Amino acid sequence: MTETSADRLTEAAGPPPAHVVARALVRPVWRSLPRWAVLTGAVLGLLLAGSSRTVSGPPDPWLCLNLLRAAALAFGLGLAFLLDDPARNTTAAVPTRRPVRTGLRLALVVPFMAVCWTAALFLVPAKGRPPVGAITLEAAAVMVLALASALVAVRYSEAGEPGTAISAGLVGTFLGAALLLPQRWELFVGPSDPHWDDAHRRWAAVLVVAVLVGVRSLAEPLRRRRTTALAQR
């Protein structure tokens, strides 16, 4: 069989199935993950949650609530570095589309962060633990916001390692929301506050917007799309 015939058969067979491509990419994507940043955020979050048990006397519900919020921020800071890739401009030329590689990164890390958050909840004494569903909603919003910011940075900029800027912005946003929002838009309230449910409707809105922005930003970076269009001309 000639080389031309083999090439034609390969083209006729089409690209390999998505699960085959994903399985082949697991090892190289795992090696490229910023594992130390993610692990540092996870460890810091668990230490913050566990520090609620070091206080003498009965657990303080307000302290436990804010320690869990700080733990969620620490997890978010770790996730802000998830898409950092010093070789980004090189890997942009590989045949596997960026959404596949990004999705694989998320699939490798998000379950780990979910386990860490569950552990953080159990590290807080049961008598001081805030309503689990509500505080988990807050944590999900913070972590998805960090991921969405990373996805936006990858799509709309050429920065190979935007994690530092994203983490700084996340801390600033977190502190600004805690200190500067007017009472009617307040996010950080206690379970006994009459605005607790209203605050968590706003947290749900933050989560939904972050998810939508993140999904929209999963597409190929704009610069690569423009380059491909010019090359086709």
C-alpha positions as CSV (number, residue, x, y, z in Angstrom):
1,M,0.0,0.0,0.0
2,T,1.4,3.4,-1.0
3,E,1.8,6.2,1.5
4,T,-0.9,8.2,-0.4
5,S,-3.4,5.3,0.1
6,A,-2.6,5.1,3.8
7,D,-3.2,8.8,4.2
8,R,-6.5,8.5,2.4
9,L,-7.6,5.7,4.7
10,T,-6.6,7.7,7.8
11,E,-8.6,10.7,6.6
12,A,-11.5,8.5,5.8
13,A,-11.4,7.0,9.3
14,G,-11.8,10.5,10.8
15,P,-10.4,11.9,14.0
16,P,-10.1,9.6,17.0
17,P,-13.0,9.6,19.5
18,A,-13.0,12.3,22.2
19,H,-12.5,9.8,25.0
20,V,-9.4,8.4,23.3
21,V,-7.9,11.8,22.9
22,A,-8.8,12.7,26.6
23,R,-7.1,9.5,27.8
24,A,-4.0,10.2,25.9
25,L,-3.9,13.7,27.3
26,V,-4.3,12.9,31.0
27,R,-0.6,12.4,31.7
28,P,0.8,15.5,29.9
29,V,-2.0,17.7,31.3
30,W,-1.3,16.3,34.8
31,R,2.4,17.1,34.4
32,S,1.6,20.7,33.3
33,L,-0.8,21.5,36.2
34,P,0.4,24.1,38.7
35,R,0.0,21.5,41.4
36,W,2.0,23.5,44.1
37,A,-0.4,26.5,43.8
38,V,-3.5,24.3,44.0
39,L,-2.1,22.3,46.9
40,T,-1.0,25.4,48.7
41,G,-4.5,26.9,48.5
42,A,-6.0,23.6,49.6
43,V,-3.7,23.2,52.6
44,L,-4.2,26.9,53.6
45,G,-8.0,26.5,53.4
46,L,-7.9,23.3,55.6
47,L,-5.7,25.0,58.1
48,L,-8.0,27.9,58.4
49,A,-11.0,25.7,58.8
50,G,-9.2,23.5,61.4
51,S,-8.1,26.5,63.4
52,S,-11.7,26.8,64.6
53,R,-11.0,23.9,66.9
54,T,-8.1,25.6,68.6
55,V,-10.2,28.2,70.3
56,S,-10.9,27.4,74.0
57,G,-14.5,27.3,75.1
58,P,-17.7,26.7,73.1
59,P,-17.3,27.2,69.4
60,D,-18.2,30.7,68.2
61,P,-20.7,30.4,65.2
62,W,-19.6,33.8,63.8
63,L,-15.9,32.8,63.9
64,C,-16.6,29.4,62.4
65,L,-18.6,31.1,59.6
66,N,-15.8,33.5,58.7
67,L,-13.1,30.9,58.9
68,L,-15.0,28.8,56.4
69,R,-15.4,31.9,54.2
70,A,-11.6,32.4,54.4
71,A,-11.1,28.8,53.6
72,A,-13.2,29.2,50.5
73,L,-11.2,32.2,49.5
74,A,-7.9,30.2,49.9
75,F,-9.3,27.4,47.7
76,G,-10.3,30.0,45.1
77,L,-6.8,31.5,45.2
78,G,-5.4,28.1,44.4
79,L,-7.8,27.6,41.5
80,A,-6.9,31.1,40.1
81,F,-3.6,29.5,39.0
82,L,-5.2,26.4,37.4
83,L,-4.8,27.6,33.8
84,D,-1.3,29.0,34.2
85,D,0.9,27.5,31.5
86,P,4.3,29.0,30.7
87,A,4.2,27.1,27.3
88,R,0.8,28.5,26.4
89,N,2.0,30.1,23.1
90,T,3.6,26.8,22.1
91,T,0.6,24.5,23.0
92,A,-1.7,26.8,21.1
93,A,-0.5,25.2,17.9
94,V,-1.3,21.6,18.9
95,P,-4.2,19.9,17.1
96,T,-6.2,19.3,20.3
97,R,-8.5,22.2,20.9
98,R,-8.0,24.3,24.0
99,P,-11.6,23.6,25.4
100,V,-10.6,19.9,25.6
101,R,-7.4,20.6,27.4
102,T,-9.0,23.0,29.7
103,G,-11.9,20.7,30.5
104,L,-9.4,18.0,31.3
105,R,-7.7,20.3,33.8
106,L,-11.0,21.0,35.4
107,A,-11.9,17.3,35.6
108,L,-8.6,16.5,37.3
109,V,-8.8,19.3,39.9
110,V,-12.4,20.1,40.7
111,P,-13.2,16.8,42.4
112,F,-10.1,17.2,44.6
113,M,-11.3,20.7,45.6
114,A,-14.8,19.3,46.3
115,V,-13.2,16.8,48.7
116,C,-11.2,19.5,50.3
117,W,-14.3,21.6,50.9
118,T,-16.1,18.7,52.4
119,A,-13.1,18.1,54.8
120,A,-13.1,21.8,55.7
121,L,-16.8,21.6,56.7
122,F,-16.1,18.6,58.9
123,L,-13.1,20.3,60.5
124,V,-15.4,23.0,61.9
125,P,-17.2,21.9,65.2
126,A,-20.7,20.8,64.5
127,K,-22.1,23.2,67.1
128,G,-20.5,26.2,65.4
129,R,-21.0,25.0,61.8
130,P,-23.2,27.3,59.7
131,P,-25.9,26.0,57.4
132,V,-24.0,23.7,55.1
133,G,-26.0,24.4,51.9
134,A,-25.7,28.2,52.3
135,I,-22.0,28.3,53.1
136,T,-21.3,25.8,50.3
137,L,-23.1,28.1,47.9
138,E,-20.8,30.9,48.9
139,A,-17.7,28.7,48.5
140,A,-18.9,27.5,45.1
141,A,-19.5,31.1,43.9
142,V,-16.0,32.2,45.1
143,M,-14.2,29.2,43.5
144,V,-16.2,29.4,40.2
145,L,-15.5,33.1,40.1
146,A,-11.8,32.3,40.3
147,L,-12.0,29.8,37.5
148,A,-14.1,32.1,35.3
149,S,-11.6,34.9,35.7
150,A,-8.8,32.5,34.6
151,L,-10.8,31.4,31.6
152,V,-11.5,35.0,30.6
153,A,-7.8,35.9,31.0
154,V,-6.8,32.9,28.8
155,R,-9.3,33.9,26.1
156,Y,-8.8,37.6,26.0
157,S,-5.1,38.1,26.8
158,E,-1.8,36.5,25.8
159,A,-0.6,36.1,29.4
160,G,0.8,32.7,30.0
161,E,0.5,32.9,33.8
162,P,-2.4,35.1,34.8
163,G,-2.8,33.5,38.2
164,T,-1.0,36.1,40.2
165,A,-3.1,39.0,38.8
166,I,-6.3,37.0,39.2
167,S,-5.6,36.0,42.8
168,A,-4.9,39.7,43.7
169,G,-8.1,40.7,42.0
170,L,-10.0,38.0,43.8
171,V,-8.7,39.1,47.2
172,G,-9.6,42.7,46.4
173,T,-13.1,41.8,45.2
174,F,-13.6,39.7,48.3
175,L,-12.5,42.4,50.7
176,G,-14.4,45.1,48.7
177,A,-17.6,43.0,48.9
178,A,-17.1,42.5,52.6
179,L,-16.4,46.1,53.5
180,L,-17.9,48.4,50.8
181,L,-21.3,47.0,49.7
182,P,-24.3,48.8,51.1
183,Q,-26.6,46.9,53.4
184,R,-29.2,46.1,50.8
185,W,-26.6,44.4,48.6
186,E,-24.6,42.8,51.5
187,L,-23.2,39.3,50.9
188,F,-21.5,38.5,54.1
189,V,-24.2,38.2,56.8
190,G,-24.7,35.8,59.6
191,P,-27.4,33.1,59.9
192,S,-29.3,35.1,62.4
193,D,-29.4,38.1,60.2
194,P,-32.9,38.7,58.6
195,H,-31.2,39.3,55.3
196,W,-29.5,35.8,55.3
197,D,-31.8,34.4,52.6
198,D,-31.6,37.5,50.4
199,A,-27.8,37.5,50.6
200,H,-27.7,33.9,49.4
201,R,-30.0,34.7,46.5
202,R,-27.3,37.2,45.5
203,W,-24.6,34.6,46.0
204,A,-26.6,32.3,43.7
205,A,-26.7,35.1,41.1
206,V,-22.9,35.5,41.4
207,L,-22.5,31.8,40.8
208,V,-24.8,31.7,37.8
209,V,-23.1,34.7,36.2
210,A,-19.6,33.2,36.8
211,V,-20.7,29.9,35.3
212,L,-22.1,31.5,32.2
213,V,-19.0,33.7,31.7
214,G,-16.7,30.7,32.3
215,V,-18.6,28.6,29.8
216,R,-18.6,31.4,27.2
217,S,-14.8,31.8,27.7
218,L,-14.0,28.1,27.1
219,A,-13.8,28.9,23.4
220,E,-10.5,29.2,21.6
221,P,-8.6,32.5,22.4
222,L,-9.5,35.3,20.1
223,R,-5.9,35.8,19.0
224,R,-5.7,32.2,17.8
225,R,-9.0,32.4,15.9
226,R,-7.9,35.6,14.1
227,T,-4.5,34.0,13.2
228,T,-6.3,30.9,11.9
229,A,-8.7,33.0,9.8
230,L,-5.8,34.9,8.3
231,A,-3.9,31.8,7.5
232,Q,-6.9,30.3,5.7
233,R,-7.0,33.4,3.5
